[in-house]
Amino acid sequence: MSKFTLDSFGLAAGSKARDGVRRLVSGACVALLGMMMLTPASAALPIQHWTTANGVRVFFVSAPSIPMLDVQVDFDAGTRREEPGKTGLGNITAGMLAKGVAGIDEAAIAEGFARIGAIRGASASADRTSITLRTLSSKTERDAAVALLAKVIQAPLFPANILAREKERTIQALREAQTKPETIASERFMELLYPAHPYGRSPTPESVAAITRDDLVAFHHDNYVASRAMVSMIGAITRNEAEAIAESLVGALPAGAPAPALPPVAAPAKGETELIAHPASQSHILYGMPGIARGDPDYFPLLVGNHVLGGGGFVSRLVDEVREKRGLAYSVYSYFSPEAQRGPFTIGAQTQKERADETIKVIKDTLAKFLKDGPSAAELRAAKDNLVGGFALRIDSNRKILANLAMIGFYGMPLDYLETWPERAEAVTLEQVRAAFARHIDPERMTMVVVGAGGKP
């Protein structure tokens, strides 16, 4: 599913304050990584949780060793909330937030963040819109950045002239992207996996052209509300300061209505294969089906098992069979993408057109053998060692910790998720891997898209 972000970062290059931020972060991350590798997650990441006066959930980790504050405000306002025919609305709304608020125009907003060395971002994924802020934690800079971001979140003006400019920019980017085989493959793959679900929709020049300012106002009114919001924070601030920041950012949001239910995701009754002509020199192959939702109890067996199948890079079976033994592709991989609903399980590869059929056969045979036998004991041991041993790298910076906090909060994961992650991965057995893959992956219902197939354009 394609994603186009309008002006994701409101910043100006060359700011001395931003250079200072960069030096602080680069100097502190080495120390932070060492601390995380020596300290259990429960001690390194004590997550504090509360709700604001208007009911917004807040998740906070105190990190006093780095004089920085990272904030993320998430809304259940992802692209799955767009109306048919208006795909692209979620990202355009996110990108237009900082294009003007009462008394402050686009340039002044950008300058306001840049002057204090703050970095602001906004984008929409399938499930959520995320608005981020990185700033110095010193009171003067922090308060100024938070106050400006609060205005951007709560009361954007969506100027019509700027909307027209950004729509045209997005349309041109879409037209260019949709000539590329990887975009064509990805969009068609998602359409086939999710034929009756918003996960399967991608923006088009026509859908973006149809978006009006009234659509942005309505999307913001309906979705940027307290009942669909959550805040994540990590930084060198106290609990009391964190509470005040959260109230400033979202405390004035209206309660709003709960997000409506979406249609369920179901795997197709049988798989499809679609071959799409393209003049590219290589075939782009995608093969998969709807996989699991976030929080599925099979997540860890599938994570460990997929590390063996195609998620472990050069030590995975797909790389060994497709690349190392036969030289069919430089890159071949597999992954699960858990979402609020069943996100895709995907196997992907690129290969020379004349070798596409052979590559597809090897991929299917490798998957079939893995589903039948599962990993070997040695492969399972190596996968768990790699995942558990590399866990510290998942939380080795404030930015990564913030992403994990936001995931935990948005998807309702337990607060000890990071604390128990290594032991849950370590506890996975061969039987659990085989059973989990048998429950979730069925080659008879998997879909394949090949762009640039059969050696012919």
Long-range contacts (C-beta under 8 A, 24 or more apart in sequence): 1-79, 1-126, 1-186, 1-187, 1-190, 1-199, 1-200, 1-201, 1-202, 2-174, 2-177, 2-183, 2-186, 2-187, 2-202, 2-203, 3-79, 3-91, 3-123, 3-124, 3-125, 4-88, 4-91, 4-170, 4-173, 4-174, 4-177, 4-203, 5-91, 5-94, 5-95, 5-122, 5-123, 5-124, 6-91, 6-92, 6-94, 6-95, 6-96, 6-166, 6-169, 6-170, 7-95, 7-98, 7-99, 7-166, 8-95, 8-121, 8-122, 8-123, 9-119, 9-120, 9-121, 10-98, 10-109, 10-110, 10-113, 10-114, 10-119, 10-120, 10-121, 11-110, 11-113, 11-114, 11-118, 11-119, 11-120, 12-110, 12-111, 12-114, 15-114, 15-115, 15-117, 16-117, 17-114, 17-115, 17-116, 17-117, 17-136, 17-141, 18-114, 18-117, 18-119, 19-117, 20-117, 20-136, 21-68, 21-117, 21-119, 21-134, 21-135, 21-136, 24-66, 24-67, 24-68, 24-136, 25-66, 25-68, 25-397, 25-398, 28-65, 28-66, 28-68, 29-396, 29-397, 31-65, 32-63, 32-65, 32-66, 32-396, 32-397, 32-398, 33-392, 33-393, 33-396, 33-397, 35-65, 36-392, 36-395, 36-396, 37-392, 40-419, 41-391, 41-395, 41-418, 41-419, 41-421, 41-422, 42-416, 42-419, 44-395, 45-395, 45-401, 45-418, 45-419, 47-405, 47-408, 47-415, 47-418, 48-239, 48-242, 49-409, 49-415, 50-243, 52-226, 52-231, 52-243, 52-246, 52-247, 52-250, 52-251, 53-247, 53-251, 54-226, 54-250, 54-251, 54-253, 54-255, 55-226, 55-227, 55-255, 56-226, 56-229, 56-230, 56-231, 56-246, 56-250, 56-251, 56-253, 57-229, 57-230, 57-231, 57-409, 58-230, 58-231, 58-232, 58-233, 58-242, 58-243, 58-246, 59-230, 59-231, 59-232, 59-233, 59-405, 59-406, 59-408, 59-409, 60-232, 60-233, 60-234, 60-239, 60-242, 60-405, 61-233, 61-234, 61-401, 61-405, 62-234, 62-235, 62-236, 62-237, 62-238, 62-239, 62-242, 63-234, 63-235, 63-236, 63-398, 63-401, 64-236, 65-236, 66-235, 66-236, 66-398, 67-136, 67-137, 67-138, 67-236, 68-134, 68-135, 68-136, 68-137, 68-235, 68-236, 68-398, 69-133, 69-134, 69-135, 69-136, 69-137, 69-142, 69-233, 69-234, 69-235, 69-236, 69-237, 69-245, 70-132, 70-133, 70-134, 70-233, 70-234, 70-235, 70-398, 70-399, 70-401, 70-402, 71-132, 71-133, 71-134, 71-135, 71-146, 71-149, 71-231, 71-232, 71-233, 71-235, 71-245, 71-249, 71-402, 72-130, 72-131, 72-132, 72-133, 72-231, 72-232, 72-233, 72-402, 72-403, 72-405, 72-406, 73-130, 73-131, 73-132, 73-153, 73-229, 73-230, 73-231, 73-232, 73-249, 73-250, 74-128, 74-129, 74-130, 74-131, 74-229, 74-230, 74-231, 74-232, 74-406, 74-409, 74-410, 75-128, 75-129, 75-131, 75-223, 75-224, 75-225, 75-228, 75-229, 76-127, 76-128, 76-223, 76-228, 76-229, 76-259, 76-410, 77-124, 77-128, 77-129, 77-219, 77-223, 77-224, 77-228, 78-124, 78-125, 78-126, 78-127, 78-128, 78-129, 79-124, 79-125, 79-126, 79-198, 79-201, 80-126, 80-127, 80-197, 80-198, 80-199, 80-262, 80-340, 81-198, 81-219, 81-223, 81-259, 82-198, 82-201, 82-219, 84-201, 85-207, 85-210, 86-207, 86-210, 86-211, 86-215, 87-201, 87-202, 87-203, 87-204, 87-207, 87-208, 88-170, 88-203, 88-204, 88-207, 88-208, 88-211, 89-211, 89-215, 89-216, 89-219, 90-124, 90-129, 90-219, 91-123, 91-124, 91-170, 91-203, 92-163, 92-166, 92-167, 92-170, 92-208, 92-211, 92-216, 93-124, 93-129, 93-158, 93-216, 93-219, 93-220, 94-122, 94-123, 94-124, 94-129, 94-131, 95-122, 95-123, 95-166, 96-156, 96-158, 96-162, 96-163, 96-166, 96-216, 97-122, 97-131, 97-152, 97-153, 97-156, 98-122, 98-152, 98-156, 99-156, 99-157, 99-158, 99-159, 99-162, 99-163, 99-166, 100-156, 100-157, 100-158, 100-159, 100-162, 101-151, 101-152, 101-155, 101-156, 101-157, 102-151, 102-155, 102-157, 104-148, 104-151, 106-159, 106-162, 109-148, 109-152, 112-144, 112-148, 113-145, 113-148, 116-140, 116-141, 116-144, 116-145, 117-141, 118-144, 118-145, 118-148, 120-145, 120-149, 120-152, 126-198, 126-199, 126-339, 126-343, 127-339, 127-340, 127-410, 128-410, 129-223, 129-224, 130-406, 132-402, 134-399, 137-235, 137-236, 137-237, 142-237, 142-245, 146-245, 146-248, 146-249, 147-248, 149-249, 150-248, 150-249, 150-252, 153-224, 153-249, 153-250, 153-253, 154-224, 154-252, 154-253, 156-220, 158-213, 158-216, 158-217, 158-220, 160-213, 163-213, 163-216, 167-208, 167-209, 167-211, 170-203, 170-208, 171-205, 171-208, 171-209, 174-203, 174-204, 174-205, 174-208, 175-205, 178-204, 181-278, 181-280, 181-282, 181-284, 181-451, 181-452, 182-284, 182-451, 184-276, 184-278, 184-284, 184-451, 185-276, 185-284, 185-285, 185-286, 185-449, 185-450, 185-451, 186-286, 188-274, 188-276, 188-449, 188-451, 189-286, 189-288, 189-344, 189-346, 189-447, 189-449, 190-344, 192-268, 192-272, 192-274, 192-447, 192-449, 193-268, 193-288, 193-289, 193-290, 193-344, 193-447, 194-265, 194-290, 195-268, 196-263, 197-262, 197-263, 197-265, 197-341, 198-262, 199-265, 199-339, 199-341, 199-343, 222-256, 222-257, 223-256, 223-259, 224-253, 225-253, 225-254, 225-255, 225-256, 225-257, 226-250, 226-253, 226-254, 226-255, 226-256, 227-255, 227-256, 227-257, 227-258, 227-259, 228-256, 228-258, 228-259, 229-253, 230-406, 230-409, 230-410, 231-409, 232-402, 232-405, 232-406, 232-409, 233-402, 233-405, 234-398, 234-401, 234-402, 234-405, 235-398, 262-341, 264-341, 265-290, 265-341, 265-342, 266-290, 267-442, 267-445, 268-445, 268-447, 269-445, 270-444, 270-445, 271-443, 271-444, 271-445, 271-446, 271-447, 271-448, 272-447, 272-448, 273-447, 273-448, 273-449, 273-450, 274-447, 274-448, 274-449, 274-450, 275-450, 275-453, 275-454, 276-449, 276-450, 276-451, 276-452, 276-453, 277-452, 277-453, 277-456, 277-457, 278-451, 278-452, 278-457, 279-452, 279-457, 280-451, 280-452, 281-352, 281-353, 281-452, 282-350, 282-351, 282-352, 282-353, 282-452, 283-350, 283-351, 283-352, 283-353, 283-356, 283-359, 283-450, 283-451, 283-452, 283-453, 284-348, 284-350, 284-450, 284-451, 284-452, 285-347, 285-348, 285-349, 285-350, 285-351, 285-356, 285-359, 285-360, 285-363, 285-448, 285-449, 285-450, 286-346, 286-347, 286-348, 286-448, 286-449, 286-450, 287-346, 287-347, 287-348, 287-360, 287-363, 287-364, 287-446, 287-447, 287-448, 287-449, 288-344, 288-345, 288-346, 288-347, 288-446, 288-447, 289-344, 289-345, 289-441, 289-442, 289-445, 289-446, 289-447, 290-342, 290-343, 290-344, 290-345, 291-336, 291-337, 291-338, 291-342, 291-343, 291-344, 291-345, 291-440, 291-441, 292-336, 292-338, 292-342, 292-343, 292-345, 292-440, 293-338, 293-339, 293-340, 293-341, 293-342, 293-343, 294-338, 294-339, 294-340, 294-343, 294-407, 294-411, 294-413, 295-338, 295-411, 295-412, 295-413, 296-338, 298-432, 298-436, 298-439, 298-440, 299-336, 299-338, 300-424, 300-425, 300-427, 300-428, 301-428, 301-429, 301-432, 301-433, 301-435, 301-436, 301-437, 302-336, 302-433, 302-436, 302-437, 302-440, 303-336, 303-387, 303-425, 304-380, 304-383, 304-384, 304-387, 304-425, 304-428, 304-433, 305-370, 305-374, 305-375, 305-383, 305-428, 305-433, 305-436, 305-437, 306-334, 306-335, 306-336, 307-383, 307-386, 307-387, 308-370, 308-375, 308-379, 308-380, 308-382, 308-383, 308-433, 309-334, 309-366, 309-367, 309-370, 309-375, 310-334, 310-335, 310-347, 311-335, 312-383, 312-386, 315-382, 315-386, 317-366, 317-370, 317-379, 318-347, 318-349, 318-363, 318-366, 321-362, 321-365, 321-366, 322-349, 322-359, 322-362, 322-363, 322-366, 326-358, 326-362, 328-355, 328-358, 328-359, 328-362, 329-359, 332-359, 332-363, 340-411, 345-440, 345-441, 353-452, 353-453, 353-454, 353-455, 353-456, 354-455, 356-450, 356-452, 356-453, 356-454, 356-455, 357-454, 360-448, 360-450, 364-443, 367-441, 367-443, 368-443, 370-437, 371-437, 371-438, 371-441, 371-443, 373-434, 374-430, 374-433, 374-434, 374-437, 375-430, 375-433, 377-430, 380-428, 380-429, 380-430, 380-433, 384-425, 384-426, 384-428, 387-425, 388-422, 388-425, 388-426, 391-421, 391-422, 391-425, 394-421
